[in-house]
Amino acid sequence: MQAFRKLMPPEIGALHDHLLRLTFADRQARFSGHVGDLAIGEHCARIDWMRAVVVGFFEDGVLRGAAEIRWDDPRIAWRAEVAVTVEDGWQDKGAGTELLRRAIVVCRNRAIKSIYMICLIDNRRMQRIARKFEGALDFTNGQVEADIRVPFPTQFTLLEEAVTDGAGLVATWWDRIERGDRDIAP
């Protein structure tokens, strides 16, 4: 079963494991250069949950994709950075597009005015996904920055986030029950 939902801080291990499963090329695309296992552990440990949200794509209870949203400055939180990762076997199936769409809803509901994504010049997948959301691409110094304007929230976007969070948690619990996990708390 597939589910999209926000991760909670105790689930940082799922993000860590997901990032470790990325191929060499996908790690390079995500971190704009080679990073080893230790650097991934440090990256996960540095996540400040007061100024970050991680939207996850789960397949059969395993995190297979993530959109990490980080506010630039929590005092004037009108701009955020988003980084999207999808494991090799789940790419080109719409998961990256859906993760970015949901990240935009999260940002929208927090009155973020724009999000940006930085990727390498050869990361055509992320560039295509950014263009789907009318992202303006700026090619400089061997990388691309996509800037996506985020509209003001509505009651429908607030409802969408609440409903999808609930549905995602139910799907997660159901996957854990099917696997026979005794502890079904997320």
Summary of the structure (lengths in Angstrom):
residues: 186
radius of gyration: 16.1
end to end distance: 15.6
largest distance: 51.1
contacts: 542
relative contact order: 0.16
helix: 45%
strand: 27%
